[in-house]
Amino acid sequence: MRIKHLKVFCDVATTRSFSRAAALNGISQSAVTQVVQQLEKQLGAELIDRSKRPLVVSRAGQICFQGYREVLDRCAAVEQRVHSQGEEISGEVRVAAIYSVGLYAMNRCMQDFIGRYPTVKVRLEFLPPARVYDTTRRQEVDLGVVSYPRPSRSLGVVPLRTEGMVLVCSPNHRLARIKKVTVDQLKGEAFVAFEPGLIIRREIDKYLRRRRALVDVVMEFDNIETIKRAVEIGAGISILPEPTVHSEVERATLAIAPLSLGDLRRPLGIIHRARKAFTPGVARFVELLRASQEEK
């Protein structure tokens, strides 16, 4: 069984397409079909259900994918360690981050990393939380940067830091002119919230319920940037991670109302495939990202 055949099969399983796997490996579609057929004959099991579109990986195929992917990852890590001996670190680092983390925390780290390791190719994309988890599990990226990171059997977590939460409003809102805001003063206020399925929404709701602050949820969004725009135009108040509103407060498009939110905080972390060895480039990126967070 050749290593390159394992990669071809894993690409079929990931893309659920023979033609896409062929393009990724620079071979014909018939060659990809032959590789999969050879593996199925050798194992005595159907790995890909070809009767459905897109293709469906069978239970046996899933087992093979997980095992083959670990073999490929270890081979890549060994190769990069050998190549990096006495030389510059090379390779690729693929990162997916939720929008709020990426917009204010990733840029400086990216620039610093590229400056230190110019031969490493870095690919960064911003995605909704569910997509960050999905692409990390499917190993389409090496690292995912998320809030409220959740470890599992397939995913490990590297903690980054926690952020304090603040009450934000339009600078023209009455709460922005009060020296000290109390929870009682939030009752009945129009509130711009996160969508119900998000962990941060559940944590904020829990905080408000404990203090019997009955706000009026008038809008719900799945990302911080849209919530900030709604608050800026006076649609309502909101509770957001303090670092995510720095630039708006400086420009005076948002104001932080003086309300103590106590232990309401948002944890940040890096998720990655469990039991997957980091390549030197990925390991250096994790180290640099953690160091940049500790400085804040």
Order of alpha helices (4+ residues) and beta strands (2+ residues): alpha-alpha-alpha-beta-beta-alpha-beta-alpha-beta-alpha-beta-beta-beta-alpha-beta-alpha-beta-alpha-beta-beta-alpha
